[in-house]
Amino acid sequence: MKTLKGEHISLRALESSDLEFLYALENDEGLWEISNTTQPYSKYVLQQYLDNAHRDIYEVKQLRLVICAEEDNRPIGFVDLFDFEPKHRRAGVGIVVFNPEDRGKGMAMEALELLQKYAAVHLNLHQLYANITNDNQKSIELFEKVGYKKAGVKKDWILANGKYKDEWLYQLILEK
């Protein structure tokens, strides 16, 4: 079963050549709220991150994969597993498609579907979860389309621009 290659996108490991793309994405202040970032990253720090990206998910408890458009093998975003917990067979999921012109084409949905297969088949996970602010309608729709269910609310969880937002917990129970 192929778990990293779909019809329109593929998922692959980080490579040194991803430095410029990673630098642009991580330093986009518009994304800092969802990544809980408060300051820019240097290319030096990001290069160190790339140099260590080969480390095993069982050791570092996270995995970042590059989402590539199949038509030209161009990186369009990242999908992450974080808070990997092998004992309880679960992990958190994060996803970003960086350029607005790449959004709304079904590639994020395909990336999540591939990640779900990968997590079930290769990591033997039982469930995935996502934390989404209540005003992020696009993400809510995306995760619901691939089967995630709203499981809870964290009240006043995220402080952004001087106002608190609720964060919703979405869960997906995986089937093999």
PyRosetta script that sets phi, psi and omega in degrees:
from pyrosetta import init, pose_from_sequence

init()
pose = pose_from_sequence("MKTLKGEHISLRALESSDLEFLYALENDEGLWEISNTTQPYSKYVLQQYLDNAHRDIYEVKQLRLVICAEEDNRPIGFVDLFDFEPKHRRAGVGIVVFNPEDRGKGMAMEALELLQKYAAVHLNLHQLYANITNDNQKSIELFEKVGYKKAGVKKDWILANGKYKDEWLYQLILEK")
pose.set_psi(1, 127.1)
pose.set_omega(1, 176.5)
pose.set_phi(2, -83.0)
pose.set_psi(2, 125.9)
pose.set_omega(2, -178.2)
pose.set_phi(3, -114.2)
pose.set_psi(3, -10.0)
pose.set_omega(3, -175.8)
pose.set_phi(4, -115.0)
pose.set_psi(4, 0.8)
pose.set_omega(4, -178.7)
pose.set_phi(5, -130.4)
pose.set_psi(5, 123.8)
pose.set_omega(5, 179.7)
pose.set_phi(6, -113.6)
pose.set_psi(6, -163.5)
pose.set_omega(6, -178.7)
pose.set_phi(7, -74.6)
pose.set_psi(7, -40.7)
pose.set_omega(7, -174.8)
pose.set_phi(8, -115.4)
pose.set_psi(8, -16.4)
pose.set_omega(8, -179.4)
pose.set_phi(9, -139.4)
pose.set_psi(9, 165.2)
pose.set_omega(9, 169.9)
pose.set_phi(10, -135.7)
pose.set_psi(10, 158.8)
pose.set_omega(10, 175.7)
pose.set_phi(11, -112.2)
pose.set_psi(11, 137.2)
pose.set_omega(11, 179.5)
pose.set_phi(12, -143.3)
pose.set_psi(12, 166.7)
pose.set_omega(12, 177.5)
pose.set_phi(13, -69.4)
pose.set_psi(13, 157.4)
pose.set_omega(13, 174.0)
pose.set_phi(14, -65.5)
pose.set_psi(14, 145.6)
pose.set_omega(14, 177.1)
pose.set_phi(15, -131.0)
pose.set_psi(15, 161.3)
pose.set_omega(15, 178.2)
pose.set_phi(16, -56.7)
pose.set_psi(16, -32.1)
pose.set_omega(16, -179.4)
pose.set_phi(17, -67.8)
pose.set_psi(17, -8.6)
pose.set_omega(17, 179.3)
pose.set_phi(18, -85.3)
pose.set_psi(18, 1.3)
pose.set_omega(18, -174.5)
pose.set_phi(19, -56.1)
pose.set_psi(19, -50.4)
pose.set_omega(19, -176.8)
pose.set_phi(20, -63.7)
pose.set_psi(20, -41.7)
pose.set_omega(20, 178.8)
pose.set_phi(21, -64.8)
pose.set_psi(21, -45.3)
pose.set_omega(21, 178.7)
pose.set_phi(22, -62.5)
pose.set_psi(22, -41.8)
pose.set_omega(22, 179.0)
pose.set_phi(23, -61.3)
pose.set_psi(23, -45.4)
pose.set_omega(23, 179.7)
pose.set_phi(24, -63.8)
pose.set_psi(24, -44.3)
pose.set_omega(24, -177.9)
pose.set_phi(25, -68.0)
pose.set_psi(25, -49.6)
pose.set_omega(25, -175.9)
pose.set_phi(26, -66.8)
pose.set_psi(26, -22.6)
pose.set_omega(26, -179.3)
pose.set_phi(27, -102.0)
pose.set_psi(27, 10.8)
pose.set_omega(27, 174.6)
pose.set_phi(28, -82.6)
pose.set_psi(28, 107.1)
pose.set_omega(28, -176.0)
pose.set_phi(29, -60.5)
pose.set_psi(29, -23.8)
pose.set_omega(29, 177.6)
pose.set_phi(30, -65.8)
pose.set_psi(30, -19.2)
pose.set_omega(30, 179.8)
pose.set_phi(31, -99.9)
pose.set_psi(31, -6.1)
pose.set_omega(31, -174.4)
pose.set_phi(32, -62.6)
pose.set_psi(32, -33.7)
pose.set_omega(32, -179.5)
pose.set_phi(33, -60.4)
pose.set_psi(33, -44.8)
pose.set_omega(33, -176.9)
pose.set_phi(34, -76.8)
pose.set_psi(34, -21.8)
pose.set_omega(34, 179.5)
pose.set_phi(35, -99.9)
pose.set_psi(35, 1.9)
pose.set_omega(35, 179.6)
pose.set_phi(36, 59.2)
pose.set_psi(36, 37.2)
pose.set_omega(36, -179.4)
pose.set_phi(37, -99.2)
pose.set_psi(37, 145.5)
pose.set_omega(37, 179.1)
pose.set_phi(38, -127.7)
pose.set_psi(38, -2.0)
pose.set_omega(38, -179.9)
pose.set_phi(39, -151.7)
pose.set_psi(39, 157.6)
pose.set_omega(39, -178.6)
pose.set_phi(40, -71.5)
pose.set_psi(40, 159.6)
pose.set_omega(40, 175.8)
pose.set_phi(41, -104.5)
pose.set_psi(41, 140.8)
pose.set_omega(41, 175.5)
pose.set_phi(42, -83.2)
pose.set_psi(42, 158.5)
pose.set_omega(42, 175.7)
pose.set_phi(43, -63.4)
pose.set_psi(43, -33.6)
pose.set_omega(43, 179.0)
pose.set_phi(44, -61.0)
pose.set_psi(44, -48.2)
pose.set_omega(44, -179.8)
pose.set_phi(45, -63.6)
pose.set_psi(45, -42.4)
pose.set_omega(45, -179.9)
pose.set_phi(46, -67.9)
pose.set_psi(46, -34.2)
pose.set_omega(46, 176.1)
pose.set_phi(47, -65.3)
pose.set_psi(47, -39.6)
pose.set_omega(47, 175.9)
pose.set_phi(48, -61.9)
pose.set_psi(48, -41.4)
pose.set_omega(48, 177.1)
pose.set_phi(49, -59.8)
pose.set_psi(49, -46.5)
pose.set_omega(49, 178.4)
pose.set_phi(50, -62.6)
pose.set_psi(50, -38.4)
pose.set_omega(50, 179.6)
pose.set_phi(51, -64.4)
pose.set_psi(51, -23.7)
pose.set_omega(51, -179.0)
pose.set_phi(52, -106.1)
pose.set_psi(52, 3.6)
pose.set_omega(52, -175.9)
pose.set_phi(53, -66.0)
pose.set_psi(53, -15.6)
pose.set_omega(53, -179.8)
pose.set_phi(54, -76.2)
pose.set_psi(54, -10.5)
pose.set_omega(54, -176.9)
pose.set_phi(55, -64.4)
pose.set_psi(55, 146.4)
pose.set_omega(55, -172.8)
pose.set_phi(56, -69.3)
pose.set_psi(56, 140.7)
pose.set_omega(56, 179.0)
pose.set_phi(57, -58.5)
pose.set_psi(57, -30.1)
pose.set_omega(57, 179.4)
pose.set_phi(58, -70.7)
pose.set_psi(58, -22.7)
pose.set_omega(58, 177.9)
pose.set_phi(59, -87.8)
pose.set_psi(59, -47.7)
pose.set_omega(59, -172.7)
pose.set_phi(60, -98.9)
pose.set_psi(60, -7.9)
pose.set_omega(60, 175.8)
pose.set_phi(61, 65.4)
pose.set_psi(61, 20.3)
pose.set_omega(61, 176.3)
pose.set_phi(62, -153.7)
pose.set_psi(62, 159.9)
pose.set_omega(62, 178.5)
pose.set_phi(63, -150.1)
pose.set_psi(63, 129.5)
pose.set_omega(63, 175.0)
pose.set_phi(64, -115.7)
pose.set_psi(64, 129.5)
pose.set_omega(64, 177.0)
pose.set_phi(65, -117.9)
pose.set_psi(65, 146.1)
pose.set_omega(65, 178.5)
pose.set_phi(66, -87.7)
pose.set_psi(66, 131.9)
pose.set_omega(66, 173.7)
pose.set_phi(67, -90.6)
pose.set_psi(67, 120.3)
pose.set_omega(67, -179.2)
pose.set_phi(68, -116.7)
pose.set_psi(68, 135.5)
pose.set_omega(68, 174.3)
pose.set_phi(69, -70.3)
pose.set_psi(69, 129.3)
pose.set_omega(69, -177.3)
pose.set_phi(70, -65.2)
pose.set_psi(70, -33.4)
pose.set_omega(70, -174.8)
pose.set_phi(71, -61.4)
pose.set_psi(71, -34.0)
pose.set_omega(71, -178.4)
pose.set_phi(72, -138.0)
pose.set_psi(72, 10.2)
pose.set_omega(72, 179.1)
pose.set_phi(73, 57.2)
pose.set_psi(73, 26.9)
pose.set_omega(73, -178.6)
pose.set_phi(74, -85.6)
pose.set_psi(74, 132.8)
pose.set_omega(74, 176.3)
pose.set_phi(75, -68.2)
pose.set_psi(75, 131.8)
pose.set_omega(75, 179.5)
pose.set_phi(76, -116.9)
pose.set_psi(76, -14.0)
pose.set_omega(76, -178.9)
pose.set_phi(77, 177.1)
pose.set_psi(77, -167.0)
pose.set_omega(77, -179.4)
pose.set_phi(78, -136.0)
pose.set_psi(78, 150.7)
pose.set_omega(78, 170.5)
pose.set_phi(79, -128.6)
pose.set_psi(79, 133.6)
pose.set_omega(79, -174.0)
pose.set_phi(80, -121.4)
pose.set_psi(80, 144.7)
pose.set_omega(80, 162.6)
pose.set_phi(81, -108.3)
pose.set_psi(81, 131.7)
pose.set_omega(81, 179.4)
pose.set_phi(82, -139.0)
pose.set_psi(82, 169.2)
pose.set_omega(82, -175.9)
pose.set_phi(83, 49.1)
pose.set_psi(83, 39.7)
pose.set_omega(83, 179.5)
pose.set_phi(84, -60.9)
pose.set_psi(84, 123.8)
pose.set_omega(84, -178.1)
pose.set_phi(85, -127.2)
pose.set_psi(85, 90.1)
pose.set_omega(85, -175.7)
pose.set_phi(86, -64.7)
pose.set_psi(86, -31.4)
pose.set_omega(86, 179.5)
pose.set_phi(87, -60.6)
pose.set_psi(87, -43.9)
pose.set_omega(87, -178.4)
pose.set_phi(88, -96.4)
pose.set_psi(88, -0.7)
pose.set_omega(88, 174.8)
pose.set_phi(89, 57.4)
pose.set_psi(89, 53.5)
pose.set_omega(89, 179.0)
pose.set_phi(90, -145.5)
pose.set_psi(90, 162.2)
pose.set_omega(90, 176.3)
pose.set_phi(91, -158.6)
pose.set_psi(91, 154.6)
pose.set_omega(91, 173.0)
pose.set_phi(92, -84.5)
pose.set_psi(92, 157.1)
pose.set_omega(92, -179.3)
pose.set_phi(93, -127.0)
pose.set_psi(93, 137.1)
pose.set_omega(93, 171.7)
pose.set_phi(94, -133.9)
pose.set_psi(94, 148.5)
pose.set_omega(94, -179.5)
pose.set_phi(95, -147.5)
pose.set_psi(95, 144.6)
pose.set_omega(95, 173.2)
pose.set_phi(96, -146.2)
pose.set_psi(96, 131.8)
pose.set_omega(96, 167.4)
pose.set_phi(97, -106.7)
pose.set_psi(97, 117.0)
pose.set_omega(97, -164.9)
pose.set_phi(98, -70.9)
pose.set_psi(98, -55.8)
pose.set_omega(98, -174.4)
pose.set_phi(99, -84.7)
pose.set_psi(99, 130.3)
pose.set_omega(99, -179.7)
pose.set_phi(100, -54.3)
pose.set_psi(100, -32.7)
pose.set_omega(100, -178.9)
pose.set_phi(101, -70.0)
pose.set_psi(101, -14.3)
pose.set_omega(101, 177.0)
pose.set_phi(102, -93.4)
pose.set_psi(102, -7.4)
pose.set_omega(102, -177.7)
pose.set_phi(103, -84.9)
pose.set_psi(103, 157.3)
pose.set_omega(103, 176.0)
pose.set_phi(104, 76.3)
pose.set_psi(104, 15.8)
pose.set_omega(104, -178.2)
pose.set_phi(105, -111.7)
pose.set_psi(105, 6.5)
pose.set_omega(105, 178.7)
pose.set_phi(106, 86.9)
pose.set_psi(106, 0.3)
pose.set_omega(106, -176.6)
pose.set_phi(107, -73.0)
pose.set_psi(107, -35.1)
pose.set_omega(107, 177.0)
pose.set_phi(108, -66.1)
pose.set_psi(108, -40.9)
pose.set_omega(108, 177.7)
pose.set_phi(109, -62.0)
pose.set_psi(109, -44.5)
pose.set_omega(109, 178.6)
pose.set_phi(110, -64.0)
pose.set_psi(110, -38.7)
pose.set_omega(110, 178.6)
pose.set_phi(111, -63.0)
pose.set_psi(111, -43.4)
pose.set_omega(111, 178.3)
pose.set_phi(112, -64.8)
pose.set_psi(112, -39.8)
pose.set_omega(112, 178.4)
pose.set_phi(113, -63.9)
pose.set_psi(113, -41.5)
pose.set_omega(113, 176.9)
pose.set_phi(114, -65.0)
pose.set_psi(114, -42.7)
pose.set_omega(114, 179.6)
pose.set_phi(115, -61.7)
pose.set_psi(115, -39.2)
pose.set_omega(115, 178.2)
pose.set_phi(116, -61.8)
pose.set_psi(116, -43.9)
pose.set_omega(116, 177.6)
pose.set_phi(117, -63.1)
pose.set_psi(117, -46.4)
pose.set_omega(117, 179.4)
pose.set_phi(118, -58.0)
pose.set_psi(118, -46.8)
pose.set_omega(118, -177.6)
pose.set_phi(119, -62.9)
pose.set_psi(119, -39.3)
pose.set_omega(119, -179.8)
pose.set_phi(120, -73.2)
pose.set_psi(120, -46.8)
pose.set_omega(120, -173.3)
pose.set_phi(121, -77.1)
pose.set_psi(121, -47.9)
pose.set_omega(121, -172.2)
pose.set_phi(122, -96.1)
pose.set_psi(122, -25.9)
pose.set_omega(122, -178.9)
pose.set_phi(123, -109.2)
pose.set_psi(123, -4.1)
pose.set_omega(123, 178.1)
pose.set_phi(124, 56.7)
pose.set_psi(124, 36.4)
pose.set_omega(124, -179.4)
pose.set_phi(125, -79.1)
pose.set_psi(125, 149.4)
pose.set_omega(125, 178.5)
pose.set_phi(126, -97.4)
pose.set_psi(126, -31.2)
pose.set_omega(126, -179.3)
pose.set_phi(127, -152.4)
pose.set_psi(127, 155.0)
pose.set_omega(127, 174.3)
pose.set_phi(128, -124.0)
pose.set_psi(128, 154.0)
pose.set_omega(128, 176.5)
pose.set_phi(129, -140.4)
pose.set_psi(129, 158.1)
pose.set_omega(129, 178.2)
pose.set_phi(130, -137.5)
pose.set_psi(130, 143.8)
pose.set_omega(130, 175.5)
pose.set_phi(131, -107.7)
pose.set_psi(131, 121.7)
pose.set_omega(131, -174.3)
pose.set_phi(132, -133.3)
pose.set_psi(132, 130.1)
pose.set_omega(132, 177.2)
pose.set_phi(133, -67.4)
pose.set_psi(133, 148.2)
pose.set_omega(133, -173.8)
pose.set_phi(134, -63.2)
pose.set_psi(134, -16.3)
pose.set_omega(134, 179.7)
pose.set_phi(135, -97.8)
pose.set_psi(135, 2.7)
pose.set_omega(135, -178.7)
pose.set_phi(136, -93.4)
pose.set_psi(136, 73.1)
pose.set_omega(136, -173.4)
pose.set_phi(137, -61.0)
pose.set_psi(137, -37.6)
pose.set_omega(137, -179.5)
pose.set_phi(138, -62.0)
pose.set_psi(138, -44.2)
pose.set_omega(138, 179.1)
pose.set_phi(139, -67.8)
pose.set_psi(139, -40.6)
pose.set_omega(139, 177.9)
pose.set_phi(140, -58.3)
pose.set_psi(140, -48.1)
pose.set_omega(140, 179.5)
pose.set_phi(141, -62.3)
pose.set_psi(141, -42.0)
pose.set_omega(141, 179.7)
pose.set_phi(142, -60.2)
pose.set_psi(142, -52.5)
pose.set_omega(142, -176.8)
pose.set_phi(143, -67.0)
pose.set_psi(143, -35.9)
pose.set_omega(143, 176.7)
pose.set_phi(144, -66.1)
pose.set_psi(144, -35.5)
pose.set_omega(144, 179.2)
pose.set_phi(145, -62.6)
pose.set_psi(145, -31.1)
pose.set_omega(145, -179.2)
pose.set_phi(146, -97.9)
pose.set_psi(146, 13.5)
pose.set_omega(146, 169.4)
pose.set_phi(147, 104.7)
pose.set_psi(147, -1.7)
pose.set_omega(147, 178.7)
pose.set_phi(148, -69.7)
pose.set_psi(148, 145.7)
pose.set_omega(148, 178.6)
pose.set_phi(149, -119.5)
pose.set_psi(149, 140.2)
pose.set_omega(149, 176.6)
pose.set_phi(150, -66.4)
pose.set_psi(150, 126.0)
pose.set_omega(150, -175.2)
pose.set_phi(151, -117.0)
pose.set_psi(151, -14.3)
pose.set_omega(151, -179.0)
pose.set_phi(152, -178.3)
pose.set_psi(152, 170.4)
pose.set_omega(152, -179.0)
pose.set_phi(153, -129.3)
pose.set_psi(153, 131.1)
pose.set_omega(153, 171.5)
pose.set_phi(154, -103.3)
pose.set_psi(154, 107.4)
pose.set_omega(154, -174.5)
pose.set_phi(155, -71.6)
pose.set_psi(155, 138.3)
pose.set_omega(155, 176.2)
pose.set_phi(156, 47.5)
pose.set_psi(156, 45.0)
pose.set_omega(156, -170.7)
pose.set_phi(157, -84.8)
pose.set_psi(157, -35.7)
pose.set_omega(157, -174.7)
pose.set_phi(158, -115.6)
pose.set_psi(158, 124.5)
pose.set_omega(158, 175.7)
pose.set_phi(159, -97.4)
pose.set_psi(159, 116.8)
pose.set_omega(159, -179.0)
pose.set_phi(160, -137.9)
pose.set_psi(160, 126.0)
pose.set_omega(160, 179.2)
pose.set_phi(161, 53.7)
pose.set_psi(161, 40.5)
pose.set_omega(161, 175.7)
pose.set_phi(162, 78.9)
pose.set_psi(162, 3.7)
pose.set_omega(162, -179.8)
pose.set_phi(163, -127.2)
pose.set_psi(163, 146.2)
pose.set_omega(163, 177.7)
pose.set_phi(164, -88.2)
pose.set_psi(164, 144.6)
pose.set_omega(164, 175.8)
pose.set_phi(165, -123.6)
pose.set_psi(165, 149.3)
pose.set_omega(165, 171.0)
pose.set_phi(166, -77.9)
pose.set_psi(166, 149.4)
pose.set_omega(166, 173.6)
pose.set_phi(167, -117.3)
pose.set_psi(167, 129.4)
pose.set_omega(167, -178.6)
pose.set_phi(168, -98.5)
pose.set_psi(168, 138.1)
pose.set_omega(168, 177.0)
pose.set_phi(169, -96.8)
pose.set_psi(169, 124.3)
pose.set_omega(169, 176.5)
pose.set_phi(170, -114.6)
pose.set_psi(170, 138.8)
pose.set_omega(170, 179.5)
pose.set_phi(171, -126.6)
pose.set_psi(171, 150.5)
pose.set_omega(171, 174.4)
pose.set_phi(172, -133.7)
pose.set_psi(172, 121.6)
pose.set_omega(172, 173.3)
pose.set_phi(173, -87.9)
pose.set_psi(173, 122.3)
pose.set_omega(173, -174.5)
pose.set_phi(174, -84.6)
pose.set_psi(174, 145.0)
pose.set_omega(174, 171.8)
pose.set_phi(175, -117.6)
pose.set_psi(175, 142.8)
pose.set_omega(175, -179.7)
pose.set_phi(176, -85.2)
pose.dump_pdb("model.pdb")
